[in-house]
Amino acid sequence: MLSVTEVARNFRRVLDSVEHGQEEIVLVRNRRRVARLVPEAPAENALEVFGDLYRTLDDRTADALSNAVSALRKRRTGRVSELRNPWPAG
């Protein structure tokens, strides 16, 4: 935690800590937490995001999703919106 005054006086150093040290910094004013400086998440491409999603699914849903993507690729006319939602509302 750093005071707002300290952050203002050392802004460049604080940003370097957030960016390069991947540090999260809580800003305090009058002994109250008022804000957070959080490092930006690294950029990911669609394949990395899909891989992260795939690892969160149960085996049956993951297989169904994989099969649907494969079938749509073969048709080359499919849309993401045509995939079944594995988390239906309700």
Biopython code that builds the backbone (N, CA, C, O; Angstrom):
import numpy as np
from Bio.PDB.StructureBuilder import StructureBuilder

atoms = [
    (1, "MET", "N", (0.839, -1.175, 0.000)),
    (1, "MET", "CA", (0.000, 0.000, 0.000)),
    (1, "MET", "C", (0.889, 1.246, 0.000)),
    (1, "MET", "O", (1.912, 1.311, 0.682)),
    (2, "LEU", "N", (0.468, 2.206, -0.774)),
    (2, "LEU", "CA", (1.181, 3.477, -0.854)),
    (2, "LEU", "C", (0.181, 4.606, -0.724)),
    (2, "LEU", "O", (-0.965, 4.494, -1.159)),
    (3, "SER", "N", (0.625, 5.688, -0.123)),
    (3, "SER", "CA", (-0.251, 6.853, -0.028)),
    (3, "SER", "C", (-0.365, 7.498, -1.401)),
    (3, "SER", "O", (0.535, 7.390, -2.235)),
    (4, "VAL", "N", (-1.473, 8.162, -1.615)),
    (4, "VAL", "CA", (-1.686, 8.879, -2.873)),
    (4, "VAL", "C", (-0.579, 9.903, -3.081)),
    (4, "VAL", "O", (-0.112, 10.091, -4.205)),
    (5, "THR", "N", (-0.158, 10.562, -2.014)),
    (5, "THR", "CA", (0.914, 11.554, -2.095)),
    (5, "THR", "C", (2.220, 10.905, -2.561)),
    (5, "THR", "O", (2.906, 11.442, -3.431)),
    (6, "GLU", "N", (2.560, 9.760, -1.986)),
    (6, "GLU", "CA", (3.786, 9.063, -2.372)),
    (6, "GLU", "C", (3.738, 8.633, -3.836)),
    (6, "GLU", "O", (4.735, 8.736, -4.551)),
    (7, "VAL", "N", (2.600, 8.160, -4.270)),
    (7, "VAL", "CA", (2.451, 7.757, -5.667)),
    (7, "VAL", "C", (2.613, 8.965, -6.585)),
    (7, "VAL", "O", (3.281, 8.881, -7.615)),
    (8, "ALA", "N", (2.003, 10.084, -6.212)),
    (8, "ALA", "CA", (2.106, 11.293, -7.031)),
    (8, "ALA", "C", (3.555, 11.765, -7.137)),
    (8, "ALA", "O", (3.986, 12.203, -8.204)),
    (9, "ARG", "N", (4.297, 11.681, -6.057)),
    (9, "ARG", "CA", (5.691, 12.136, -6.062)),
    (9, "ARG", "C", (6.617, 11.182, -6.804)),
    (9, "ARG", "O", (7.667, 11.599, -7.293)),
    (10, "ASN", "N", (6.247, 9.916, -6.894)),
    (10, "ASN", "CA", (7.113, 8.895, -7.499)),
    (10, "ASN", "C", (6.376, 8.112, -8.583)),
    (10, "ASN", "O", (6.542, 6.899, -8.709)),
    (11, "PHE", "N", (5.570, 8.813, -9.352)),
    (11, "PHE", "CA", (4.671, 8.145, -10.283)),
    (11, "PHE", "C", (5.397, 7.220, -11.261)),
    (11, "PHE", "O", (4.956, 6.096, -11.499)),
    (12, "ARG", "N", (6.497, 7.690, -11.821)),
    (12, "ARG", "CA", (7.233, 6.871, -12.791)),
    (12, "ARG", "C", (7.746, 5.587, -12.154)),
    (12, "ARG", "O", (7.616, 4.512, -12.740)),
    (13, "ARG", "N", (8.322, 5.684, -10.971)),
    (13, "ARG", "CA", (8.825, 4.498, -10.271)),
    (13, "ARG", "C", (7.690, 3.525, -9.938)),
    (13, "ARG", "O", (7.845, 2.309, -10.055)),
    (14, "VAL", "N", (6.559, 4.074, -9.526)),
    (14, "VAL", "CA", (5.403, 3.240, -9.196)),
    (14, "VAL", "C", (4.902, 2.516, -10.451)),
    (14, "VAL", "O", (4.629, 1.317, -10.406)),
    (15, "LEU", "N", (4.782, 3.235, -11.559)),
    (15, "LEU", "CA", (4.349, 2.594, -12.805)),
    (15, "LEU", "C", (5.333, 1.528, -13.259)),
    (15, "LEU", "O", (4.922, 0.483, -13.764)),
    (16, "ASP", "N", (6.632, 1.777, -13.085)),
    (16, "ASP", "CA", (7.631, 0.764, -13.427)),
    (16, "ASP", "C", (7.429, -0.494, -12.590)),
    (16, "ASP", "O", (7.553, -1.607, -13.102)),
    (17, "SER", "N", (7.118, -0.326, -11.306)),
    (17, "SER", "CA", (6.864, -1.485, -10.437)),
    (17, "SER", "C", (5.650, -2.268, -10.905)),
    (17, "SER", "O", (5.643, -3.499, -10.891)),
    (18, "VAL", "N", (4.631, -1.541, -11.316)),
    (18, "VAL", "CA", (3.412, -2.210, -11.792)),
    (18, "VAL", "C", (3.696, -2.925, -13.102)),
    (18, "VAL", "O", (3.327, -4.087, -13.275)),
    (19, "GLU", "N", (4.353, -2.229, -14.026)),
    (19, "GLU", "CA", (4.582, -2.793, -15.358)),
    (19, "GLU", "C", (5.618, -3.908, -15.351)),
    (19, "GLU", "O", (5.345, -5.006, -15.835)),
    (20, "HIS", "N", (6.788, -3.645, -14.817)),
    (20, "HIS", "CA", (7.890, -4.605, -14.914)),
    (20, "HIS", "C", (7.884, -5.630, -13.781)),
    (20, "HIS", "O", (8.234, -6.792, -13.991)),
    (21, "GLY", "N", (7.494, -5.210, -12.599)),
    (21, "GLY", "CA", (7.456, -6.123, -11.465)),
    (21, "GLY", "C", (6.142, -6.851, -11.327)),
    (21, "GLY", "O", (5.976, -7.687, -10.438)),
    (22, "GLN", "N", (5.186, -6.529, -12.223)),
    (22, "GLN", "CA", (3.848, -7.118, -12.174)),
    (22, "GLN", "C", (3.257, -7.016, -10.766)),
    (22, "GLN", "O", (2.609, -7.940, -10.276)),
    (23, "GLU", "N", (3.500, -5.867, -10.134)),
    (23, "GLU", "CA", (3.042, -5.596, -8.780)),
    (23, "GLU", "C", (1.687, -4.916, -8.811)),
    (23, "GLU", "O", (1.454, -4.040, -9.645)),
    (24, "GLU", "N", (0.795, -5.303, -7.921)),
    (24, "GLU", "CA", (-0.460, -4.587, -7.734)),
    (24, "GLU", "C", (-0.253, -3.616, -6.580)),
    (24, "GLU", "O", (0.251, -4.002, -5.525)),
    (25, "ILE", "N", (-0.635, -2.372, -6.772)),
    (25, "ILE", "CA", (-0.418, -1.358, -5.742)),
    (25, "ILE", "C", (-1.760, -0.768, -5.315)),
    (25, "ILE", "O", (-2.567, -0.346, -6.144)),
    (26, "VAL", "N", (-1.975, -0.750, -4.014)),
    (26, "VAL", "CA", (-3.183, -0.161, -3.440)),
    (26, "VAL", "C", (-2.852, 1.260, -3.004)),
    (26, "VAL", "O", (-1.878, 1.484, -2.285)),
    (27, "LEU", "N", (-3.664, 2.219, -3.441)),
    (27, "LEU", "CA", (-3.468, 3.619, -3.074)),
    (27, "LEU", "C", (-4.354, 3.954, -1.879)),
    (27, "LEU", "O", (-5.530, 3.596, -1.824)),
    (28, "VAL", "N", (-3.747, 4.652, -0.928)),
    (28, "VAL", "CA", (-4.432, 4.980, 0.319)),
    (28, "VAL", "C", (-4.476, 6.489, 0.491)),
    (28, "VAL", "O", (-3.483, 7.184, 0.277)),
    (29, "ARG", "N", (-5.660, 6.990, 0.886)),
    (29, "ARG", "CA", (-5.820, 8.416, 1.197)),
    (29, "ARG", "C", (-6.546, 8.498, 2.543)),
    (29, "ARG", "O", (-7.620, 7.921, 2.716)),
    (30, "ASN", "N", (-5.952, 9.216, 3.481)),
    (30, "ASN", "CA", (-6.545, 9.350, 4.818)),
    (30, "ASN", "C", (-6.855, 7.990, 5.442)),
    (30, "ASN", "O", (-7.924, 7.781, 6.017)),
    (31, "ARG", "N", (-5.902, 7.077, 5.315)),
    (31, "ARG", "CA", (-5.965, 5.721, 5.882)),
    (31, "ARG", "C", (-7.092, 4.863, 5.281)),
    (31, "ARG", "O", (-7.465, 3.838, 5.852)),
    (32, "ARG", "N", (-7.627, 5.283, 4.135)),
    (32, "ARG", "CA", (-8.656, 4.495, 3.448)),
    (32, "ARG", "C", (-8.143, 4.069, 2.086)),
    (32, "ARG", "O", (-7.517, 4.854, 1.373)),
    (33, "ARG", "N", (-8.409, 2.843, 1.735)),
    (33, "ARG", "CA", (-8.061, 2.360, 0.395)),
    (33, "ARG", "C", (-8.982, 3.037, -0.610)),
    (33, "ARG", "O", (-10.204, 3.009, -0.467)),
    (34, "VAL", "N", (-8.380, 3.646, -1.629)),
    (34, "VAL", "CA", (-9.199, 4.385, -2.594)),
    (34, "VAL", "C", (-9.058, 3.878, -4.029)),
    (34, "VAL", "O", (-9.937, 4.127, -4.855)),
    (35, "ALA", "N", (-7.973, 3.175, -4.340)),
    (35, "ALA", "CA", (-7.790, 2.719, -5.716)),
    (35, "ALA", "C", (-6.714, 1.635, -5.757)),
    (35, "ALA", "O", (-5.979, 1.421, -4.793)),
    (36, "ARG", "N", (-6.647, 0.960, -6.901)),
    (36, "ARG", "CA", (-5.619, -0.048, -7.159)),
    (36, "ARG", "C", (-4.995, 0.216, -8.525)),
    (36, "ARG", "O", (-5.688, 0.558, -9.483)),
    (37, "LEU", "N", (-3.696, 0.056, -8.598)),
    (37, "LEU", "CA", (-2.998, 0.032, -9.887)),
    (37, "LEU", "C", (-2.659, -1.433, -10.127)),
    (37, "LEU", "O", (-1.947, -2.057, -9.339)),
    (38, "VAL", "N", (-3.177, -1.969, -11.220)),
    (38, "VAL", "CA", (-3.032, -3.392, -11.512)),
    (38, "VAL", "C", (-2.350, -3.550, -12.863)),
    (38, "VAL", "O", (-2.707, -2.851, -13.812)),
    (39, "PRO", "N", (-1.369, -4.457, -12.975)),
    (39, "PRO", "CA", (-0.705, -4.647, -14.270)),
    (39, "PRO", "C", (-1.691, -5.147, -15.327)),
    (39, "PRO", "O", (-2.607, -5.914, -15.032)),
    (40, "GLU", "N", (-1.487, -4.705, -16.533)),
    (40, "GLU", "CA", (-2.289, -5.152, -17.661)),
    (40, "GLU", "C", (-1.987, -6.622, -17.928)),
    (40, "GLU", "O", (-0.832, -7.044, -17.877)),
    (41, "ALA", "N", (-3.010, -7.384, -18.207)),
    (41, "ALA", "CA", (-2.821, -8.803, -18.529)),
    (41, "ALA", "C", (-2.086, -8.917, -19.862)),
    (41, "ALA", "O", (-2.295, -8.098, -20.757)),
    (42, "PRO", "N", (-1.228, -9.926, -20.001)),
    (42, "PRO", "CA", (-0.526, -10.090, -21.272)),
    (42, "PRO", "C", (-1.516, -10.387, -22.409)),
    (42, "PRO", "O", (-2.559, -11.007, -22.197)),
    (43, "ALA", "N", (-1.172, -9.941, -23.588)),
    (43, "ALA", "CA", (-2.025, -10.182, -24.755)),
    (43, "ALA", "C", (-2.065, -11.669, -25.066)),
    (43, "ALA", "O", (-1.052, -12.362, -24.970)),
    (44, "GLU", "N", (-3.244, -12.152, -25.440)),
    (44, "GLU", "CA", (-3.396, -13.548, -25.825)),
    (44, "GLU", "C", (-4.068, -13.609, -27.184)),
    (44, "GLU", "O", (-4.924, -12.788, -27.513)),
    (45, "ASN", "N", (-3.663, -14.595, -27.962)),
    (45, "ASN", "CA", (-4.352, -14.784, -29.236)),
    (45, "ASN", "C", (-5.550, -15.720, -29.020)),
    (45, "ASN", "O", (-5.703, -16.300, -27.946)),
    (46, "ALA", "N", (-6.377, -15.857, -30.024)),
    (46, "ALA", "CA", (-7.603, -16.647, -29.908)),
    (46, "ALA", "C", (-7.315, -18.099, -29.534)),
    (46, "ALA", "O", (-8.074, -18.699, -28.772)),
    (47, "LEU", "N", (-6.242, -18.667, -30.052)),
    (47, "LEU", "CA", (-5.916, -20.061, -29.754)),
    (47, "LEU", "C", (-5.582, -20.245, -28.275)),
    (47, "LEU", "O", (-5.984, -21.239, -27.670)),
    (48, "GLU", "N", (-4.852, -19.297, -27.688)),
    (48, "GLU", "CA", (-4.524, -19.374, -26.261)),
    (48, "GLU", "C", (-5.780, -19.243, -25.402)),
    (48, "GLU", "O", (-5.939, -19.954, -24.409)),
    (49, "VAL", "N", (-6.665, -18.336, -25.787)),
    (49, "VAL", "CA", (-7.915, -18.161, -25.036)),
    (49, "VAL", "C", (-8.762, -19.422, -25.137)),
    (49, "VAL", "O", (-9.323, -19.876, -24.139)),
    (50, "PHE", "N", (-8.856, -19.985, -26.326)),
    (50, "PHE", "CA", (-9.624, -21.217, -26.520)),
    (50, "PHE", "C", (-9.027, -22.349, -25.682)),
    (50, "PHE", "O", (-9.761, -23.137, -25.084)),
    (51, "GLY", "N", (-7.696, -22.425, -25.640)),
    (51, "GLY", "CA", (-7.041, -23.461, -24.833)),
    (51, "GLY", "C", (-7.357, -23.314, -23.362)),
    (51, "GLY", "O", (-7.579, -24.308, -22.673)),
    (52, "ASP", "N", (-7.380, -22.078, -22.869)),
    (52, "ASP", "CA", (-7.737, -21.848, -21.469)),
    (52, "ASP", "C", (-9.178, -22.267, -21.200)),
    (52, "ASP", "O", (-9.461, -22.898, -20.182)),
    (53, "LEU", "N", (-10.085, -21.922, -22.101)),
    (53, "LEU", "CA", (-11.486, -22.313, -21.962)),
    (53, "LEU", "C", (-11.615, -23.831, -21.972)),
    (53, "LEU", "O", (-12.309, -24.408, -21.135)),
    (54, "TYR", "N", (-10.947, -24.468, -22.917)),
    (54, "TYR", "CA", (-11.036, -25.919, -23.080)),
    (54, "TYR", "C", (-10.637, -26.644, -21.794)),
    (54, "TYR", "O", (-11.257, -27.642, -21.428)),
    (55, "ARG", "N", (-9.600, -26.142, -21.105)),
    (55, "ARG", "CA", (-9.135, -26.794, -19.870)),
    (55, "ARG", "C", (-10.108, -26.626, -18.707)),
    (55, "ARG", "O", (-9.988, -27.336, -17.708)),
    (56, "THR", "N", (-11.065, -25.709, -18.807)),
    (56, "THR", "CA", (-12.024, -25.512, -17.720)),
    (56, "THR", "C", (-13.274, -26.364, -17.879)),
    (56, "THR", "O", (-14.083, -26.449, -16.955)),
    (57, "LEU", "N", (-13.444, -26.990, -19.022)),
    (57, "LEU", "CA", (-14.659, -27.760, -19.293)),
    (57, "LEU", "C", (-14.515, -29.196, -18.812)),
    (57, "LEU", "O", (-13.407, -29.726, -18.740)),
    (58, "ASP", "N", (-15.644, -29.824, -18.483)),
    (58, "ASP", "CA", (-15.609, -31.255, -18.184)),
    (58, "ASP", "C", (-15.350, -32.000, -19.492)),
    (58, "ASP", "O", (-15.512, -31.431, -20.571)),
    (59, "ASP", "N", (-14.950, -33.264, -19.401)),
    (59, "ASP", "CA", (-14.535, -34.026, -20.593)),
    (59, "ASP", "C", (-15.639, -34.101, -21.649)),
    (59, "ASP", "O", (-15.367, -33.934, -22.838)),
    (60, "ARG", "N", (-16.874, -34.348, -21.229)),
    (60, "ARG", "CA", (-17.975, -34.493, -22.187)),
    (60, "ARG", "C", (-18.204, -33.189, -22.951)),
    (60, "ARG", "O", (-18.360, -33.206, -24.172)),
    (61, "THR", "N", (-18.224, -32.076, -22.248)),
    (61, "THR", "CA", (-18.450, -30.780, -22.884)),
    (61, "THR", "C", (-17.268, -30.387, -23.768)),
    (61, "THR", "O", (-17.451, -29.846, -24.858)),
    (62, "ALA", "N", (-16.051, -30.662, -23.288)),
    (62, "ALA", "CA", (-14.853, -30.351, -24.073)),
    (62, "ALA", "C", (-14.845, -31.139, -25.376)),
    (62, "ALA", "O", (-14.524, -30.594, -26.433)),
    (63, "ASP", "N", (-15.196, -32.413, -25.304)),
    (63, "ASP", "CA", (-15.249, -33.235, -26.519)),
    (63, "ASP", "C", (-16.325, -32.728, -27.483)),
    (63, "ASP", "O", (-16.108, -32.672, -28.694)),
    (64, "ALA", "N", (-17.484, -32.360, -26.936)),
    (64, "ALA", "CA", (-18.564, -31.842, -27.777)),
    (64, "ALA", "C", (-18.139, -30.538, -28.455)),
    (64, "ALA", "O", (-18.413, -30.333, -29.638)),
    (65, "LEU", "N", (-17.482, -29.676, -27.718)),
    (65, "LEU", "CA", (-17.011, -28.418, -28.289)),
    (65, "LEU", "C", (-15.969, -28.665, -29.378)),
    (65, "LEU", "O", (-16.015, -28.056, -30.447)),
    (66, "SER", "N", (-15.043, -29.555, -29.094)),
    (66, "SER", "CA", (-14.005, -29.884, -30.075)),
    (66, "SER", "C", (-14.608, -30.472, -31.345)),
    (66, "SER", "O", (-14.209, -30.117, -32.454)),
    (67, "ASN", "N", (-15.575, -31.375, -31.174)),
    (67, "ASN", "CA", (-16.235, -31.988, -32.335)),
    (67, "ASN", "C", (-17.013, -30.946, -33.132)),
    (67, "ASN", "O", (-17.002, -30.973, -34.363)),
    (68, "ALA", "N", (-17.686, -30.029, -32.442)),
    (68, "ALA", "CA", (-18.449, -28.987, -33.128)),
    (68, "ALA", "C", (-17.518, -28.082, -33.927)),
    (68, "ALA", "O", (-17.820, -27.730, -35.067)),
    (69, "VAL", "N", (-16.394, -27.708, -33.336)),
    (69, "VAL", "CA", (-15.434, -26.857, -34.046)),
    (69, "VAL", "C", (-14.885, -27.597, -35.261)),
    (69, "VAL", "O", (-14.763, -27.014, -36.339)),
    (70, "SER", "N", (-14.553, -28.874, -35.097)),
    (70, "SER", "CA", (-14.038, -29.657, -36.226)),
    (70, "SER", "C", (-15.061, -29.745, -37.349)),
    (70, "SER", "O", (-14.721, -29.581, -38.521)),
    (71, "ALA", "N", (-16.309, -30.002, -36.991)),
    (71, "ALA", "CA", (-17.362, -30.103, -38.006)),
    (71, "ALA", "C", (-17.558, -28.774, -38.719)),
    (71, "ALA", "O", (-17.722, -28.738, -39.938)),
    (72, "LEU", "N", (-17.542, -27.687, -37.967)),
    (72, "LEU", "CA", (-17.711, -26.377, -38.592)),
    (72, "LEU", "C", (-16.534, -26.028, -39.494)),
    (72, "LEU", "O", (-16.708, -25.394, -40.535)),
    (73, "ARG", "N", (-15.343, -26.441, -39.094)),
    (73, "ARG", "CA", (-14.176, -26.178, -39.950)),
    (73, "ARG", "C", (-14.297, -26.919, -41.271)),
    (73, "ARG", "O", (-13.927, -26.395, -42.321)),
    (74, "LYS", "N", (-14.818, -28.141, -41.217)),
    (74, "LYS", "CA", (-14.971, -28.923, -42.449)),
    (74, "LYS", "C", (-15.982, -28.260, -43.380)),
    (74, "LYS", "O", (-15.803, -28.251, -44.598)),
    (75, "ARG", "N", (-17.050, -27.703, -42.794)),
    (75, "ARG", "CA", (-18.065, -27.025, -43.603)),
    (75, "ARG", "C", (-17.585, -25.657, -44.072)),
    (75, "ARG", "O", (-17.970, -25.189, -45.143)),
    (76, "ARG", "N", (-16.747, -25.024, -43.270)),
    (76, "ARG", "CA", (-16.212, -23.687, -43.559)),
    (76, "ARG", "C", (-17.303, -22.627, -43.679)),
    (76, "ARG", "O", (-17.042, -21.526, -44.162)),
    (77, "THR", "N", (-18.509, -22.944, -43.248)),
    (77, "THR", "CA", (-19.581, -21.953, -43.306)),
    (77, "THR", "C", (-20.137, -21.676, -41.916)),
    (77, "THR", "O", (-21.036, -20.850, -41.761)),
    (78, "GLY", "N", (-19.615, -22.353, -40.914)),
    (78, "GLY", "CA", (-20.148, -22.228, -39.566)),
    (78, "GLY", "C", (-19.790, -20.905, -38.912)),
    (78, "GLY", "O", (-18.873, -20.201, -39.333)),
    (79, "ARG", "N", (-20.532, -20.600, -37.889)),
    (79, "ARG", "CA", (-20.306, -19.392, -37.103)),
    (79, "ARG", "C", (-20.194, -19.798, -35.633)),
    (79, "ARG", "O", (-20.786, -20.787, -35.201)),
    (80, "VAL", "N", (-19.437, -19.028, -34.886)),
    (80, "VAL", "CA", (-19.281, -19.289, -33.456)),
    (80, "VAL", "C", (-20.644, -19.295, -32.779)),
    (80, "VAL", "O", (-20.863, -20.065, -31.844)),
    (81, "SER", "N", (-21.564, -18.451, -33.237)),
    (81, "SER", "CA", (-22.894, -18.361, -32.628)),
    (81, "SER", "C", (-23.675, -19.664, -32.758)),
    (81, "SER", "O", (-24.650, -19.871, -32.037)),
    (82, "GLU", "N", (-23.262, -20.544, -33.665)),
    (82, "GLU", "CA", (-23.950, -21.818, -33.847)),
    (82, "GLU", "C", (-23.535, -22.866, -32.826)),
    (82, "GLU", "O", (-24.196, -23.897, -32.700)),
    (83, "LEU", "N", (-22.467, -22.624, -32.103)),
    (83, "LEU", "CA", (-22.023, -23.577, -31.098)),
    (83, "LEU", "C", (-22.985, -23.577, -29.921)),
    (83, "LEU", "O", (-23.515, -22.533, -29.541)),
    (84, "ARG", "N", (-23.206, -24.749, -29.350)),
    (84, "ARG", "CA", (-24.077, -24.870, -28.183)),
    (84, "ARG", "C", (-23.408, -24.238, -26.983)),
    (84, "ARG", "O", (-22.216, -24.448, -26.761)),
    (85, "ASN", "N", (-24.148, -23.469, -26.205)),
    (85, "ASN", "CA", (-23.643, -22.845, -24.990)),
    (85, "ASN", "C", (-23.493, -23.912, -23.907)),
    (85, "ASN", "O", (-24.494, -24.506, -23.507)),
    (86, "PRO", "N", (-22.265, -24.179, -23.412)),
    (86, "PRO", "CA", (-22.096, -25.222, -22.388)),
    (86, "PRO", "C", (-22.606, -24.773, -21.014)),
    (86, "PRO", "O", (-22.699, -25.586, -20.095)),
    (87, "TRP", "N", (-22.936, -23.489, -20.869)),
    (87, "TRP", "CA", (-23.463, -22.967, -19.608)),
    (87, "TRP", "C", (-24.828, -22.337, -19.834)),
    (87, "TRP", "O", (-24.972, -21.117, -19.748)),
    (88, "PRO", "N", (-25.829, -23.159, -20.122)),
    (88, "PRO", "CA", (-27.158, -22.577, -20.404)),
    (88, "PRO", "C", (-27.708, -21.870, -19.168)),
    (88, "PRO", "O", (-27.479, -22.296, -18.036)),
    (89, "ALA", "N", (-28.425, -20.801, -19.404)),
    (89, "ALA", "CA", (-29.044, -20.057, -18.307)),
    (89, "ALA", "C", (-30.171, -20.877, -17.702)),
    (89, "ALA", "O", (-30.834, -21.663, -18.379)),
    (90, "GLY", "N", (-30.364, -20.670, -16.424)),
    (90, "GLY", "CA", (-31.524, -21.323, -15.837)),
    (90, "GLY", "C", (-31.176, -22.152, -14.736)),
    (90, "GLY", "O", (-32.050, -22.774, -14.132)),
]
sb = StructureBuilder()
sb.init_structure("model")
sb.init_model(0)
sb.init_chain("A")
sb.init_seg("    ")
for serial, (resi, resn, name, xyz) in enumerate(atoms, 1):
    if name == "N":
        sb.init_residue(resn, " ", resi, " ")
    sb.init_atom(name, np.array(xyz, "f"), 0.0, 1.0, " ", f" {name:<3s}", serial, name[0])
structure = sb.get_structure()
